[in-house]
Amino acid sequence: MGAVITRLKEVRKKERKPKSKKKKKGRVIVGKKGSMTSRKTGRASTKRRRSNGAQRGQNQQRKPPTEVSTNTDTDKTSHIYMEIDDNAQAAHLGGTQATDTQRSKQRSTRRRKSGTKRSQKGKGYAVERRPLNDIFPKRGEDTTDGGKIGDNDIQRGGKLRASQRSARGSLRRRKSSRKLKKHLFPSPAVFSQIDAHAIKAGEELRRKRIFSVKAITQDITVGAATDLQKLRAIWIWLCHNIEYDVSGYLGMTEKITSPQRVIETGRGICCGYSRLCMQMCSEVGIECQEVSGHSKGASYRPGLHAEPTKSDHAWNAVRIQGHWYLLDSCWGAGNVDFTKRVFNKCYNEFYFLPDPDMFISDHFPDDVEWQLLRQPISLEEFRKRVLKTSRFFQLGLTLHHPTHFLLVTENGEATVSMTFPEPLEFSYRICQRSGNIQRELSTSAALLTVTTTHMKMRLRPPTQGSFDVTLFARTAKTSGELPEVCNFLLECPKPSPLDSFPENPSKSWGLDQNSKNMGLKPCQYQAEIMLESATFEMVLQTSRPLMMLCTLSHKDLDEALAKRCVATQSEPDQLNCHILCPYVGYYRLVVFVKDNDSTSNSYSPVGTFLLHCTSSAVININKLFPPGLSNNCGPGNETLKAGLTDFSHTRAIINTQRGQCSITFRNQRSMKLQANLSRQERQQSKNPLSRYVLLSCDGKDVTVSVALPGTGIYCLSLFGGPATSTSLSHICDYVLRNDWDGTLPPFPLSYSIWNDCGCVLFEPRTGHLEPMSMVRFCVKVPRAIKVNVIGQDHTELRLNQRSQMWEGEVHTSTVPQLQLAASFPEGVPGELNILLCFDVLRTPNTMR
């Protein structure tokens, strides 16, 4: 009571003219007794301020009535009565006078100390202590947001007529503060028992052919203790037992609107749902109103929706816990497919007490008060706004651009952007309007990029005209059809001078949201990558070993050439993709991955990127990667599997020096190896390409020597297998570039036993020998007991015990070939096995 008196003194100081008079005590009494009114006692009264969001003048306004009880489970209405007793005279409550002033003061003192509620038996009202701030709001305080407005208004000096109270109370009920849906109940799961009972009871009532509104309402609300639970049972029964009357709406049959006929037939149009809902709520004492207005339903199309002169839909407003809420059981039951003229029974939880700022997206009431918004919108604004479906709000989407449904291109482009709290998957449909016919455009008209929290879509129509743009979305990593979330009307006065985007079957560009689970780390690449040069290398970091596969497409590239524009390298901790661009414009790069230890040949898409090459210095088609290039280029996961390590060249692409290079590595498992050289043959070489590569094994150290016969791009393939295996498996490829226009001689022709024995050739390194000349031989042949050079004569080489090399000089004479042969202890005694074969030129070679 101390807080009450202090606040009251402050108020009365401002209102009382004679400041010198003694301050009077006062008390605030809150009474609850049907329709009783307050009686004024004493000569002074306190004016009340009322905060309604408008600018206050100097004169104080009356405060809206404040409800004591917010529970509408009771039929009684609670009111507040305030009396100021300046002379400590007896207070009158509903005609009952306290004859003992002292006793009244003592009771007030006890209540002030205890702070508890007390009821006086037989009086029919309850007295409770309330802080004065609850009745007199502070200056600048907005009671429309935080206060509770009752059914009746209270004025000093008299009582409003019943009709006035009803009208004013109805208006204020709609403006009253309200809880959000999430504050009213945390999730629909709290109604699981109520829902199950309503569905089961509904089936039983239908089987028994009970069509009484009262009987049905009583049966389905059994076990519902509060108005919210009772309303929930009614809502569930309506959504699961009444279907939309499609034939009646289309005029094929008489429309079903009366509650009794709706129950009997199990069908009804929108007002049939709303009227039956209102009658069922009345049976359980829930205050419910039917609200009529405009809607954006199944037949709505942006910009083509007819301008209705009257409302086309009906729904309900219900009062729960002292607040007004909206619901639409017709749309909660399902939706209509007007092309097939059928009703799709599909329960929609969204339309059970949605928040007004969401509900206004597709429901506009005739009475602006039933918007239940702080700042109501006009019908014109409602028609301009983007249609956001129930799924839009259920997914937590926020639309940033545009705010209205009409999009007009600038320089042939327009954008749509939105954000969301959890990863989502998006899709779209773009249809060009042509009379009553719609032609769906290909995916080249849009560039859709999606991250874990953002979505952006660039629209670039191929021609001028009007287009319907529909967006679909669903939670990431879920299956099923993507529901519609919003739609727009796109107007293109003039198409863009730029090329259309490449076709994209997945419709979404950029790294997939599930890429982390697939083994990829976040990358720096955006969905669109600008290329200032005609070559590009994409590097993707991985959290585990992956295998990579990439495909590239361009409007002017055929499939065969497109394969020659990509080279991929899969390493334990990263993936590399090398791109060559032979044309200017847009390219679509699709990246696929699979686990390195997977035995499946199936790769999963992990990202789609738009490469925009603006460089005029494009790659010559003759300088593309060699045909037949595998997905395993350079050292990586496959070489590690084979036990090949310590590569001298770790990159998949090697630019040779004057056509020569030597690749060294270690063969940890002593595998049987073979190296092959290939390229796209534009002209026949004098010697097979196998003569331009020589593999030498010195224990575990392996050297692959290459001498390219001319300019161009070559593929060096490495094969391997167990030492006893007769067939070898592909391990990896190298891409070799040679810009030197000189000519190199080939290596000697090697036989399989050369690689099997682990031989190394030191001299001579060329396969072409000068005629009639002395040639020094130096070769390492492990386990050999005899090494000869066979020509016109047999020349036996000597073993250098220190270096373990076979050495000697041989005269080439005029024979066409010299052969290097060796004898081994496990072979036939005296038998020589040919290791290498050298060509002896007919004439001296002048090109050195």
JOHU-V136024 format. One record per residue. PHI is phi in degrees with one decimal (999 if undefined). Layout:
phi->(PHI:PHI)
This chain:
phi->(999:-61.4:-63.0:-64.2:-65.4:-59.9:-64.4:-63.7:-63.0:-63.4:-66.5:-70.7:-60.4:-75.9:-92.9:-78.8:-76.3:-74.8:-76.0:-83.7:-73.2:-69.7:-69.2:-98.8:-78.8:-145.9:-144.3:-108.9:-118.8:-103.5:-117.7:-135.4:-156.5:52.8:-113.9:-64.5:-117.3:-82.6:-115.2:-78.9:-126.3:82.3:-103.3:-108.1:-139.1:-110.6:-81.2:-111.0:-97.3:-131.8:-102.8:-127.4:88.4:-85.6:-71.8:-82.9:-92.4:-71.7:-78.6:-73.6:-101.0:-72.6:-82.4:-60.5:-59.5:-113.8:-84.5:-81.4:-105.7:-107.8:-97.7:-89.7:-66.7:-97.2:-82.4:-76.5:-109.5:-97.4:-130.8:-114.4:-122.6:-126.4:-133.3:-111.5:-108.8:-70.3:-102.9:55.3:-83.3:-68.2:-93.7:-105.5:-121.4:59.0:91.6:-97.2:-106.6:-85.0:-80.0:-108.9:-66.3:-63.0:-63.5:-64.2:-65.4:-64.5:-61.9:-62.6:-64.9:-63.1:-66.1:-63.2:-75.8:-81.8:69.9:-110.9:-79.8:-137.9:-116.1:-101.1:-63.2:83.6:-88.4:80.0:-143.5:-119.8:-115.9:-140.9:-85.0:-132.8:-62.0:-66.3:-63.7:-68.0:-103.2:-106.1:-68.4:-68.5:-62.2:88.4:-85.6:-97.4:-85.1:-73.0:-98.4:-108.1:-90.4:-114.6:-103.0:-88.2:-80.1:-116.6:-96.0:-118.4:-126.2:-73.3:85.1:172.6:-125.5:-73.1:-69.1:-59.1:-66.4:-66.0:-59.7:-63.5:-65.9:-67.2:-65.9:-61.4:-64.0:-73.7:-61.3:-71.8:-85.2:-64.9:-64.2:-146.7:-85.9:-73.3:-59.8:-67.7:-86.8:-74.0:-153.6:-67.9:-161.2:-61.3:-63.3:-67.9:-102.2:-57.4:-71.9:-61.3:-62.6:-62.3:-66.5:-62.9:-68.5:-65.9:-64.3:-62.5:-65.0:-68.0:-65.7:-66.4:-65.5:-83.2:57.1:-98.2:-119.1:-82.7:-59.7:-65.6:-64.0:-65.1:-62.5:-64.2:-69.8:-75.9:-96.0:-62.5:91.0:-86.8:-92.6:-113.5:-61.4:-62.6:-67.6:-64.7:-62.1:-62.4:-61.9:-63.7:-59.3:-63.0:-63.5:-62.4:-69.1:-103.8:-122.7:-118.7:-107.8:-73.6:-84.4:-65.4:-62.4:-68.3:-64.9:-80.7:82.1:-78.6:-136.9:-71.3:-68.2:-101.3:-127.6:-72.3:-55.1:-65.8:-69.3:-62.8:-67.6:-65.8:-90.1:73.4:-138.4:-179.7:-85.1:-58.1:-69.6:-65.4:-62.1:-66.8:-69.5:-67.1:-61.8:-65.3:-69.6:-66.7:-63.5:-63.3:-66.1:-110.1:77.9:-97.5:-74.4:-140.8:-124.2:-91.4:-116.3:-107.3:175.6:-100.8:-140.9:-114.3:-94.6:-64.5:-90.4:-72.3:-135.6:-57.2:82.3:-113.4:-68.6:-62.8:-86.4:-73.0:-87.5:-137.7:-66.3:-122.8:-152.3:-143.3:-145.6:-130.8:-124.0:-126.7:-107.1:-126.3:52.5:80.3:-129.0:-93.2:-131.3:-113.5:-154.6:-135.8:-71.7:-65.1:-77.7:-72.9:-80.3:159.5:-141.6:-110.7:-103.0:-73.3:-68.3:-97.3:57.9:-134.0:-99.6:-93.6:-73.4:-150.9:-63.5:-126.4:-65.7:-57.7:-83.1:-95.3:56.8:-69.8:-67.1:-58.2:-68.9:-91.4:-62.6:-69.0:-62.3:-131.3:-132.6:-124.1:-76.2:-63.2:-89.3:-60.1:-63.0:-79.4:-68.9:56.2:-106.7:-62.5:-122.2:-60.0:-108.4:-88.1:-63.9:-63.1:-65.0:-58.9:-72.2:-79.3:-67.4:-68.6:-74.5:-108.2:-75.1:-60.2:-65.8:-56.4:-76.4:-65.8:-86.4:74.1:-73.4:-128.9:-87.6:-98.9:-153.5:-91.1:-92.4:-113.7:-71.2:-86.5:-114.8:-118.2:-70.9:-119.7:56.7:85.1:-130.8:-145.4:-130.1:-130.3:-139.8:-156.6:-124.9:-159.5:-80.8:-127.8:-58.4:-131.5:-111.2:-123.7:-149.1:-154.6:-141.4:-121.4:-124.3:-87.3:-82.1:-144.7:68.8:-91.6:-105.1:-114.5:-111.2:-75.9:-85.5:-76.9:-73.1:-75.8:-89.6:-147.2:-123.9:-101.3:-121.2:-133.0:-111.8:-71.1:-134.6:-132.0:-136.1:-140.2:-130.3:-96.4:-106.4:-137.3:-63.9:-75.2:-136.9:-76.9:142.9:-109.7:-137.1:-92.2:-113.8:-119.7:-105.9:-124.7:-155.3:-155.9:-64.1:-61.7:63.4:-119.6:-108.8:104.0:-73.8:-85.6:-77.8:-72.1:-117.1:-167.6:-145.7:-140.7:-111.8:-106.1:-110.1:-121.1:-67.3:-148.8:-69.6:-71.3:-72.8:-76.8:-67.5:-69.5:-70.2:-64.2:-63.7:-139.9:-58.0:-78.4:70.3:-103.5:-107.8:98.3:-71.2:-63.8:-64.1:-91.8:-63.7:-63.5:-69.1:-89.0:106.6:-99.4:-89.6:-56.4:-121.1:-91.2:-81.6:-83.4:-62.7:-107.9:-118.8:-85.2:-112.0:-86.9:-125.3:-86.3:-120.1:-151.3:-122.2:-100.2:-119.1:-116.4:-78.9:-123.8:-93.6:-153.5:-63.2:-130.3:-106.6:-119.7:-139.6:-129.5:-126.8:-126.6:-140.8:-149.3:-61.3:-102.9:-101.0:-83.4:-63.2:-65.9:-68.5:-61.4:-64.9:-84.4:-99.1:-129.8:-136.6:-118.4:-132.3:-108.9:-108.1:-59.2:-118.3:-160.9:-120.8:-122.3:-127.6:-99.2:-119.0:-117.1:-114.0:-82.6:-133.6:-81.6:125.9:-93.4:-124.2:-108.6:-109.9:-112.3:-107.6:-118.6:-140.6:-153.2:-65.6:-62.4:-90.2:-74.5:-90.4:-78.8:-91.7:-90.6:-108.6:-108.5:-67.8:-122.6:179.0:-129.0:-122.5:-101.0:-99.3:-113.6:-89.1:-110.2:-77.2:-81.9:-87.0:-79.2:-79.5:-65.9:-58.3:-71.7:-110.0:-73.8:-62.6:-64.2:-68.4:77.9:-68.4:-83.0:-77.3:-104.9:-102.3:72.9:-64.3:-178.8:-63.3:-71.9:-68.1:-66.2:-59.6:-81.5:82.8:-98.2:-135.8:54.4:-73.2:-71.9:-119.0:-90.3:-89.4:-75.2:-110.7:-120.2:-93.1:-73.9:-100.6:53.3:80.6:-122.3:-163.2:-130.7:-104.7:-118.1:-164.0:-109.3:-100.9:-66.5:-104.9:51.2:-74.5:-79.7:-121.2:-152.5:-122.1:-122.6:-117.2:-148.4:-163.4:-75.3:-77.4:-94.4:-150.5:-71.9:-85.0:-66.9:-126.1:-63.2:-63.4:-63.8:-77.6:-102.5:-137.6:-135.3:-102.6:-127.2:-120.4:-114.1:68.9:-90.1:-88.5:-119.0:-128.0:-110.1:-98.4:-128.9:-132.1:-75.2:-77.3:-177.2:-68.3:137.8:-113.4:-121.1:-117.8:-104.6:-106.5:-115.6:-119.2:-161.0:-176.5:-58.6:-61.0:-93.4:-77.9:-94.4:-121.8:-111.6:-102.4:-70.1:-109.6:-162.0:-124.5:-115.7:-102.2:-110.9:-110.0:-134.1:-101.9:-82.5:-90.7:-79.3:-122.6:-113.6:-72.7:-78.3:-82.7:-63.2:-72.2:-104.7:-105.9:-59.9:-65.9:-61.1:-73.3:-65.5:-85.9:74.3:-87.3:-134.0:-99.5:-102.7:-147.2:-82.4:-90.6:-106.8:-92.0:-110.2:-109.4:-73.4:-73.6:52.0:-144.2:-89.8:-123.3:-86.7:-108.8:-145.0:-144.7:-111.0:-128.9:-60.2:68.4:-76.1:-105.1:-160.8:-130.8:-126.3:-110.3:-101.2:-140.3:-66.5:-130.8:-92.1:-108.4:-89.5:-87.3:-98.4:-89.2:-81.8:-64.8:-77.3:-95.4:58.0:-117.4:-91.9:-129.0:166.0:-114.7:-132.4:-92.1:-73.4:57.1:-121.2:-72.0:-72.7:-144.4:-122.3:-117.4:-97.9:-130.6:-145.2:-115.7:-121.0:-63.5:-81.7:-87.5:-69.6:-56.2:83.3:-82.5:-106.5:-101.6:-72.9:-102.0:-133.7:-133.2:-106.5:-92.6:-102.7:-66.6:-75.5:-125.3:-59.0:-83.5:-91.1:-98.6:-128.1)
